Amino acid sequence: MLEHRHAKLVALFTFLMLVIGGTVNVKGASLACTEPTMLCRGQLFPEMTGGVFYEHGHRLWGMGLGLLQILLTALLVIRRRDLRGLAWLTFGMVCVQGTLGALTVYFKLPWYVSTAHLLFGMIYFATLLWIGYLTRPAVGPLPEEQNRHRARVDQLGTGRRWIVIALVVLAAQLTLGALVRHFEATLACLDMPGCTLGGGSGSSWWPAAFEQRLHMVHRGFGVVTALVTTIAAVQVWRRATTWPALRALMLVAPVVAATQVVLGIMTVLTLRRDLVAVGHFAGAMLLWSTWIGAWIVTGSGRRSLVGVVVERARGLRAGVVP
């Protein structure tokens, strides 16, 4: 149970880390600290004012996350022999993520490093959710739990394909959003639903400037993402008749997707008001969490049972797969 609770804590810290990173961009504070190290303006704890509050606050939160990850790795290595591979994998991932953050500052925000920094953080977060699932406590006798899970997966049929489709589409939209953020294209189009006020029909929907086109692609694909999310959620919900937790996720996904569309519109209409823009980014992470969670819980579940055996017979250090 200890490793399960700690894995959830690290996942929560990572979610907040991603949202804080989005806030740094919204505040225009990405280069408020020019050193690609743990220091800012030569100090570990500089005066936390202006952009330093957001940029160095992001770094300090990342340092705290790194310490939590070290503890999680130690817990898994010591207590969960079956998860040692994931323990070292996530340790390596948090080191890579920190390096990408440093390179982002060192090279003055190149789009490919900045985008990789965000996307890799999302993958790291997804891996932590997986660890949280694998370390969960058993809810009943071992054979019955496995048989119930297999029956649910069989009943789901092709529903898991819809989860994968929704994830792929969402990942593409998140990548577009990262590019929009990097190229400062959030307010490249100020009209709705077209791009430019008073422009001709062609120029309004597909203007000449790269940033405006990127903005419009992200806007249009956002609608596609919401539609795919809704269709996929309905398809999975209809098949998961005996799976209350999965059905709950499928009710959440379309609501978050619709909210994201509204927040995207409001981001433009409010000229990127801070609270709206940060909420839009947090909603994207929440939707990612929902679909990643659905993908994880609909897996075979076989590997997680190794942990259940270990948990129930820790003194024997068994690690037996039923």
LUMVODREN-164924 format. One record per residue (C-alpha): residue number from 1; x negated, y negated, z negated. Coordinates in Angstrom, 3 decimals, always signed. Each point is the difference from the previous one (the first is absolute). Example, Ala and Ser with C-alpha at 12.3 -4.5 7.8 and 13.67 -1.06 7.14 Angstrom:
2
+-----+----------+----------+----------+
!   k !     east !    north !       up !
+-----+----------+----------+----------+
!   1 !  -12.300 !   +4.500 !   -7.800 !
!   2 !   -1.370 !   -3.440 !   +0.660 !
+-----+----------+----------+----------+
REM end
This chain:
322
+-----+----------+----------+----------+
!   k !     east !    north !       up !
+-----+----------+----------+----------+
!   1 !   +0.000 !   +0.000 !   +0.000 !
!   2 !   -2.845 !   -2.411 !   -0.782 !
!   3 !   -1.393 !   +0.111 !   +3.536 !
!   4 !   +3.508 !   -0.373 !   +1.432 !
!   5 !   +0.716 !   -3.108 !   -2.036 !
!   6 !   -3.380 !   -1.489 !   +0.788 !
!   7 !   +0.417 !   +0.724 !   +3.729 !
!   8 !   +3.273 !   -1.950 !   -0.096 !
!   9 !   -1.738 !   -2.858 !   -1.790 !
!  10 !   -2.758 !   -0.148 !   +2.634 !
!  11 !   +2.629 !   +0.112 !   +2.769 !
!  12 !   +1.866 !   -2.911 !   -1.631 !
!  13 !   -3.227 !   -1.981 !   -0.289 !
!  14 !   -0.721 !   +0.685 !   +3.662 !
!  15 !   +3.484 !   -1.134 !   +1.061 !
!  16 !   -0.489 !   -3.246 !   -1.923 !
!  17 !   -3.516 !   -0.309 !   +1.442 !
!  18 !   +1.446 !   +0.079 !   +3.511 !
!  19 !   +2.627 !   -2.594 !   -0.880 !
!  20 !   -2.627 !   -2.233 !   -1.637 !
!  21 !   -2.106 !   +0.333 !   +3.169 !
!  22 !   +2.989 !   -1.193 !   +2.016 !
!  23 !   +0.354 !   -2.955 !   -2.355 !
!  24 !   -3.637 !   -0.972 !   +0.589 !
!  25 !   +0.741 !   -0.331 !   +3.706 !
!  26 !   +3.223 !   -1.926 !   -0.547 !
!  27 !   -1.888 !   -2.480 !   -2.183 !
!  28 !   -2.771 !   -0.351 !   +2.595 !
!  29 !   -2.546 !   +1.040 !   -2.619 !
!  30 !   -1.743 !   +2.839 !   +1.843 !
!  31 !   -3.361 !   -1.808 !   +0.007 !
!  32 !   +0.369 !   -1.945 !   -3.247 !
!  33 !   -2.906 !   +2.106 !   -1.255 !
!  34 !   -2.720 !   +0.271 !   +2.617 !
!  35 !   -2.168 !   +2.634 !   -1.723 !
!  36 !   +0.712 !   +3.578 !   +1.151 !
!  37 !   -0.644 !   +1.250 !   -3.537 !
!  38 !   +1.736 !   +0.157 !   -3.364 !
!  39 !   -1.016 !   -3.597 !   -0.607 !
!  40 !   +1.775 !   -3.167 !   +1.076 !
!  41 !   -1.983 !   -3.214 !   +0.176 !
!  42 !   -2.771 !   +1.728 !   -1.913 !
!  43 !   +2.189 !   +1.120 !   -2.915 !
!  44 !   +1.942 !   +3.091 !   -0.945 !
!  45 !   +2.624 !   -2.175 !   -1.672 !
!  46 !   -0.002 !   -3.373 !   +1.794 !
!  47 !   +2.562 !   -2.707 !   -0.592 !
!  48 !   +3.199 !   +1.618 !   +1.259 !
!  49 !   +1.506 !   -2.945 !   +1.855 !
!  50 !   +1.250 !   -0.471 !   +3.559 !
!  51 !   -0.832 !   +2.740 !   +2.440 !
!  52 !   -2.486 !   +1.554 !   -2.449 !
!  53 !   +2.915 !   +1.063 !   -2.200 !
!  54 !   +1.424 !   +2.149 !   +2.802 !
!  55 !   -3.174 !   +1.216 !   +1.714 !
!  56 !   -2.053 !   +0.771 !   -3.099 !
!  57 !   +3.088 !   +1.213 !   -1.827 !
!  58 !   +0.366 !   +2.495 !   +2.834 !
!  59 !   -3.617 !   +1.073 !   -0.503 !
!  60 !   +0.364 !   +0.356 !   -3.768 !
!  61 !   +3.134 !   +2.093 !   +0.476 !
!  62 !   -1.950 !   +2.141 !   +2.439 !
!  63 !   -2.751 !   +0.516 !   -2.584 !
!  64 !   +2.604 !   +1.126 !   -2.505 !
!  65 !   +1.449 !   +2.354 !   +2.597 !
!  66 !   -3.457 !   +1.427 !   +0.623 !
!  67 !   -0.403 !   +0.785 !   -3.701 !
!  68 !   +3.415 !   +1.665 !   -0.089 !
!  69 !   -0.955 !   +2.075 !   +3.056 !
!  70 !   -3.220 !   +1.149 !   -1.698 !
!  71 !   +2.075 !   +1.171 !   -2.966 !
!  72 !   +2.472 !   +1.760 !   +2.299 !
!  73 !   -2.843 !   +1.762 !   +1.794 !
!  74 !   -1.450 !   +1.150 !   -3.328 !
!  75 !   +3.385 !   +1.256 !   -1.212 !
!  76 !   +0.621 !   +1.982 !   +3.165 !
!  77 !   -3.509 !   +1.461 !   +0.125 !
!  78 !   +0.193 !   +1.101 !   -3.649 !
!  79 !   +3.646 !   +1.020 !   -0.296 !
!  80 !   +1.144 !   +0.891 !   +3.526 !
!  81 !   -2.455 !   +2.198 !   +1.823 !
!  82 !   +2.452 !   +0.398 !   +2.903 !
!  83 !   -0.070 !   -3.773 !   +0.628 !
!  84 !   -3.729 !   -0.655 !   -0.182 !
!  85 !   -0.152 !   -0.609 !   +3.739 !
!  86 !   +2.647 !   -2.720 !   -0.217 !
!  87 !   -1.690 !   -1.406 !   -3.103 !
!  88 !   -3.245 !   -0.636 !   +1.859 !
!  89 !   +1.845 !   -1.044 !   +3.159 !
!  90 !   +1.869 !   -2.810 !   -1.771 !
!  91 !   -3.190 !   -1.059 !   -1.778 !
!  92 !   -1.692 !   -0.309 !   +3.381 !
!  93 !   +3.023 !   -1.823 !   +1.411 !
!  94 !   +0.000 !   -2.667 !   -2.687 !
!  95 !   -3.724 !   -0.532 !   +0.627 !
!  96 !   +0.630 !   -0.375 !   +3.743 !
!  97 !   +2.872 !   -2.395 !   -0.694 !
!  98 !   -2.227 !   -2.164 !   -2.157 !
!  99 !   -2.662 !   +0.016 !   +2.707 !
! 100 !   +2.541 !   -1.056 !   +2.639 !
! 101 !   +1.047 !   -2.858 !   -2.249 !
! 102 !   -3.603 !   -1.134 !   -0.342 !
! 103 !   -0.580 !   +0.272 !   +3.752 !
! 104 !   +3.138 !   -2.038 !   +0.633 !
! 105 !   -1.531 !   -2.874 !   -1.959 !
! 106 !   -3.572 !   +0.509 !   +1.257 !
! 107 !   +0.998 !   -0.159 !   +3.670 !
! 108 !   +2.568 !   -2.780 !   -0.594 !
! 109 !   +3.230 !   +1.892 !   +0.641 !
! 110 !   -0.525 !   +1.927 !   +3.264 !
! 111 !   +3.374 !   +1.361 !   +1.096 !
! 112 !   -1.103 !   +3.622 !   +0.231 !
! 113 !   -1.506 !   +0.080 !   -3.514 !
! 114 !   +2.872 !   -1.958 !   -1.534 !
! 115 !   +2.591 !   +2.289 !   +1.619 !
! 116 !   -1.924 !   +3.149 !   -0.956 !
! 117 !   -0.187 !   -1.276 !   -3.586 !
! 118 !   +3.793 !   -0.203 !   -0.217 !
! 119 !   +0.789 !   +3.246 !   +1.822 !
! 120 !   -2.590 !   +1.996 !   -1.927 !
! 121 !   +1.467 !   -1.348 !   -3.237 !
! 122 !   +3.389 !   +1.347 !   +1.072 !
! 123 !   -1.512 !   +3.428 !   +0.707 !
! 124 !   -1.704 !   -0.017 !   -3.403 !
! 125 !   +3.338 !   -0.878 !   -1.620 !
! 126 !   +1.710 !   +2.851 !   +1.845 !
! 127 !   -2.668 !   +2.427 !   -1.220 !
! 128 !   +0.605 !   -1.099 !   -3.588 !
! 129 !   +3.711 !   +0.665 !   +0.427 !
! 130 !   -0.907 !   +3.473 !   +1.218 !
! 131 !   -2.140 !   +0.611 !   -3.084 !
! 132 !   +2.865 !   -1.191 !   -2.180 !
! 133 !   +2.256 !   +2.556 !   +1.681 !
! 134 !   -2.509 !   +2.821 !   -0.290 !
! 135 !   -0.525 !   -0.643 !   -3.707 !
! 136 !   +3.685 !   -0.216 !   -0.871 !
! 137 !   +1.266 !   +2.292 !   -2.774 !
! 138 !   +2.056 !   +3.058 !   +0.893 !
! 139 !   +3.755 !   -0.447 !   -0.359 !
! 140 !   +0.816 !   +3.661 !   -0.507 !
! 141 !   -1.333 !   +3.565 !   +0.188 !
! 142 !   -2.702 !   +0.231 !   +2.648 !
! 143 !   +1.621 !   +2.466 !   +2.472 !
! 144 !   +3.370 !   -1.754 !   -0.171 !
! 145 !   -1.563 !   -3.390 !   +0.642 !
! 146 !   -1.881 !   +1.298 !   +3.034 !
! 147 !   +3.041 !   +1.810 !   +1.396 !
! 148 !   +2.189 !   -3.083 !   -0.447 !
! 149 !   -2.559 !   -2.156 !   +1.789 !
! 150 !   -0.297 !   +2.424 !   +2.904 !
! 151 !   +3.780 !   +0.181 !   +0.364 !
! 152 !   +0.206 !   -3.789 !   +0.147 !
! 153 !   -2.771 !   -0.227 !   +2.588 !
! 154 !   +1.724 !   +2.660 !   +2.131 !
! 155 !   +3.301 !   -1.849 !   -0.266 !
! 156 !   -1.704 !   -3.232 !   +1.074 !
! 157 !   -0.927 !   +1.602 !   +3.338 !
! 158 !   -1.166 !   -2.640 !   +2.468 !
! 159 !   +0.621 !   -2.770 !   -2.533 !
! 160 !   -3.700 !   -0.205 !   -0.847 !
! 161 !   -0.738 !   -0.919 !   +3.622 !
! 162 !   +2.152 !   -3.071 !   -0.488 !
! 163 !   -2.063 !   -0.896 !   -3.058 !
! 164 !   -3.190 !   +0.241 !   +2.075 !
! 165 !   +1.550 !   -2.107 !   +2.787 !
! 166 !   +1.026 !   -2.681 !   -2.489 !
! 167 !   -3.485 !   +0.013 !   -1.538 !
! 168 !   -1.744 !   -0.359 !   +3.363 !
! 169 !   +2.251 !   -2.883 !   +1.055 !
! 170 !   -0.427 !   -1.700 !   -3.367 !
! 171 !   -3.801 !   +0.382 !   +0.141 !
! 172 !   -0.003 !   -1.682 !   +3.419 !
! 173 !   +2.126 !   -2.865 !   -1.330 !
! 174 !   -2.244 !   -0.439 !   -3.037 !
! 175 !   -3.021 !   -0.156 !   +2.305 !
! 176 !   +1.715 !   -2.695 !   +2.056 !
! 177 !   +0.792 !   -1.867 !   -3.202 !
! 178 !   -3.644 !   +0.169 !   -1.049 !
! 179 !   -1.033 !   -1.461 !   +3.352 !
! 180 !   +2.603 !   -2.751 !   -0.269 !
! 181 !   -1.365 !   -0.839 !   -3.424 !
! 182 !   -3.615 !   -0.051 !   +1.143 !
! 183 !   +0.567 !   -2.106 !   +3.122 !
! 184 !   +2.162 !   -2.463 !   -1.983 !
! 185 !   +2.920 !   +0.732 !   +2.321 !
! 186 !   +2.688 !   +0.032 !   -2.689 !
! 187 !   +1.234 !   -3.461 !   +0.990 !
! 188 !   -1.027 !   +0.178 !   +3.656 !
! 189 !   +3.710 !   +0.175 !   +0.846 !
! 190 !   +2.372 !   -2.305 !   -1.851 !
! 191 !   +3.255 !   +0.708 !   +1.824 !
! 192 !   +2.385 !   +2.900 !   -0.578 !
! 193 !   +0.569 !   +2.366 !   +1.769 !
! 194 !   -2.233 !   -1.476 !   +2.726 !
! 195 !   -3.436 !   -1.425 !   -0.588 !
! 196 !   -0.045 !   -3.642 !   +0.992 !
! 197 !   +2.576 !   -2.715 !   -0.462 !
! 198 !   +1.376 !   -1.377 !   +3.242 !
! 199 !   -2.055 !   +2.343 !   +2.189 !
! 200 !   +1.259 !   +1.731 !   +3.106 !
! 201 !   +1.420 !   +3.499 !   -0.369 !
! 202 !   -3.207 !   +1.687 !   +1.144 !
! 203 !   -2.430 !   -2.151 !   -1.922 !
! 204 !   +2.104 !   +0.190 !   -3.165 !
! 205 !   -0.052 !   +3.792 !   -0.159 !
! 206 !   -3.488 !   +0.595 !   +1.436 !
! 207 !   -2.120 !   -3.168 !   -0.382 !
! 208 !   -3.489 !   -0.344 !   +1.408 !
! 209 !   -2.035 !   -0.224 !   -3.215 !
! 210 !   -1.436 !   +3.243 !   -1.395 !
! 211 !   +1.046 !   -0.787 !   -3.579 !
! 212 !   +3.582 !   -0.671 !   +1.109 !
! 213 !   +0.176 !   +3.234 !   +1.960 !
! 214 !   -1.408 !   +1.923 !   -2.952 !
! 215 !   +2.615 !   -1.588 !   -2.232 !
! 216 !   +2.824 !   +0.929 !   +2.382 !
! 217 !   -1.238 !   +3.601 !   +0.351 !
! 218 !   -0.069 !   +0.321 !   -3.781 !
! 219 !   +3.459 !   -1.550 !   -0.240 !
! 220 !   +1.501 !   +2.287 !   +2.644 !
! 221 !   -1.688 !   +3.125 !   -1.315 !
! 222 !   +1.310 !   -0.883 !   -3.455 !
! 223 !   +3.527 !   +0.468 !   +1.331 !
! 224 !   -1.067 !   +3.313 !   +1.568 !
! 225 !   -1.500 !   +1.080 !   -3.331 !
! 226 !   +3.216 !   -0.824 !   -1.849 !
! 227 !   +2.076 !   +1.964 !   +2.530 !
! 228 !   -2.313 !   +3.026 !   -0.081 !
! 229 !   -0.052 !   -0.126 !   -3.799 !
! 230 !   +3.787 !   +0.006 !   -0.142 !
! 231 !   +0.402 !   +2.822 !   +2.535 !
! 232 !   -2.678 !   +2.116 !   -1.683 !
! 233 !   +1.478 !   -0.592 !   -3.451 !
! 234 !   +3.462 !   +1.060 !   +1.180 !
! 235 !   -1.386 !   +3.133 !   +1.647 !
! 236 !   -1.912 !   +1.033 !   -3.116 !
! 237 !   +2.834 !   -0.944 !   -2.375 !
! 238 !   +2.466 !   +2.193 !   +1.914 !
! 239 !   -2.295 !   +3.025 !   -0.261 !
! 240 !   -1.130 !   -0.453 !   -3.621 !
! 241 !   +3.345 !   +0.932 !   -1.562 !
! 242 !   -1.601 !   +1.766 !   -2.982 !
! 243 !   -2.923 !   -2.407 !   -0.441 !
! 244 !   +1.160 !   -2.991 !   -2.124 !
! 245 !   -3.439 !   -1.632 !   -0.299 !
! 246 !   -0.587 !   +0.076 !   +3.769 !
! 247 !   +3.503 !   -1.299 !   +0.657 !
! 248 !   -0.672 !   -2.893 !   -2.362 !
! 249 !   -3.124 !   -0.906 !   +1.995 !
! 250 !   +2.040 !   +0.109 !   +3.201 !
! 251 !   +2.477 !   -2.470 !   -1.474 !
! 252 !   -2.809 !   -2.336 !   -1.037 !
! 253 !   -1.842 !   -0.015 !   +3.359 !
! 254 !   +2.675 !   -1.720 !   +2.172 !
! 255 !   +0.705 !   -2.566 !   -2.728 !
! 256 !   -3.693 !   -0.930 !   -0.227 !
! 257 !   -0.297 !   -0.080 !   +3.811 !
! 258 !   +3.003 !   -2.339 !   +0.315 !
! 259 !   -1.392 !   -2.187 !   -2.772 !
! 260 !   -3.299 !   -0.133 !   +1.866 !
! 261 !   +1.717 !   -1.316 !   +3.115 !
! 262 !   +1.704 !   -2.714 !   -2.057 !
! 263 !   -3.251 !   -0.910 !   -1.767 !
! 264 !   -1.811 !   -0.153 !   +3.342 !
! 265 !   +2.594 !   -2.455 !   +1.306 !
! 266 !   -0.156 !   -2.032 !   -3.215 !
! 267 !   -3.807 !   -0.108 !   +0.190 !
! 268 !   +0.326 !   -1.903 !   +3.271 !
! 269 !   +2.965 !   -2.167 !   -0.995 !
! 270 !   -1.622 !   -1.033 !   -3.305 !
! 271 !   -3.353 !   -0.639 !   +1.710 !
! 272 !   -1.620 !   +2.872 !   -1.877 !
! 273 !   +1.063 !   -0.931 !   -3.500 !
! 274 !   -2.308 !   +1.830 !   -2.413 !
! 275 !   +2.600 !   +2.064 !   -1.845 !
! 276 !   +1.726 !   +1.068 !   +3.209 !
! 277 !   -3.240 !   +0.945 !   +1.770 !
! 278 !   -1.304 !   +1.995 !   -2.965 !
! 279 !   +3.386 !   +1.686 !   -0.361 !
! 280 !   -0.134 !   +0.968 !   +3.679 !
! 281 !   -3.406 !   +1.613 !   -0.513 !
! 282 !   +1.112 !   +1.769 !   -3.196 !
! 283 !   +3.064 !   +1.317 !   +1.824 !
! 284 !   -2.224 !   +1.478 !   +2.687 !
! 285 !   -2.005 !   +1.827 !   -2.670 !
! 286 !   +3.220 !   +1.224 !   -1.630 !
! 287 !   +1.265 !   +1.380 !   +3.311 !
! 288 !   -3.375 !   +1.699 !   +0.533 !
! 289 !   +0.288 !   +1.514 !   -3.497 !
! 290 !   +3.481 !   +1.291 !   +0.761 !
! 291 !   -0.929 !   +1.821 !   +3.203 !
! 292 !   -3.301 !   +1.290 !   -1.389 !
! 293 !   +1.910 !   +1.314 !   -3.004 !
! 294 !   +2.510 !   +1.722 !   +2.270 !
! 295 !   -2.801 !   +1.577 !   +2.027 !
! 296 !   -1.754 !   +1.244 !   -3.141 !
! 297 !   +3.014 !   +1.526 !   -1.734 !
! 298 !   +1.118 !   +1.828 !   +3.139 !
! 299 !   -3.336 !   +1.796 !   +0.385 !
! 300 !   -0.505 !   +3.648 !   -0.806 !
! 301 !   -0.522 !   -0.730 !   -3.694 !
! 302 !   -2.298 !   +3.001 !   -0.164 !
! 303 !   -3.150 !   -1.784 !   -1.077 !
! 304 !   +1.742 !   -1.812 !   -2.830 !
! 305 !   +0.869 !   +3.341 !   -1.580 !
! 306 !   -3.690 !   +0.662 !   -0.531 !
! 307 !   +0.040 !   -2.921 !   -2.384 !
! 308 !   +3.091 !   +1.350 !   -1.753 !
! 309 !   -1.799 !   +3.272 !   -0.644 !
! 310 !   -3.045 !   -1.871 !   -1.280 !
! 311 !   +2.179 !   -2.188 !   -2.206 !
! 312 !   +1.776 !   +3.001 !   -1.490 !
! 313 !   -3.116 !   +2.103 !   -0.465 !
! 314 !   -2.723 !   -2.589 !   -0.381 !
! 315 !   -1.990 !   +2.096 !   -2.370 !
! 316 !   -0.419 !   +2.680 !   +2.673 !
! 317 !   -0.970 !   -2.546 !   +2.682 !
! 318 !   +1.896 !   +2.214 !   +2.426 !
! 319 !   +0.872 !   -2.101 !   +3.077 !
! 320 !   +2.024 !   +2.841 !   +1.538 !
! 321 !   +2.227 !   -0.713 !   +3.003 !
! 322 !   +3.263 !   +2.016 !   -0.214 !
+-----+----------+----------+----------+
REM end
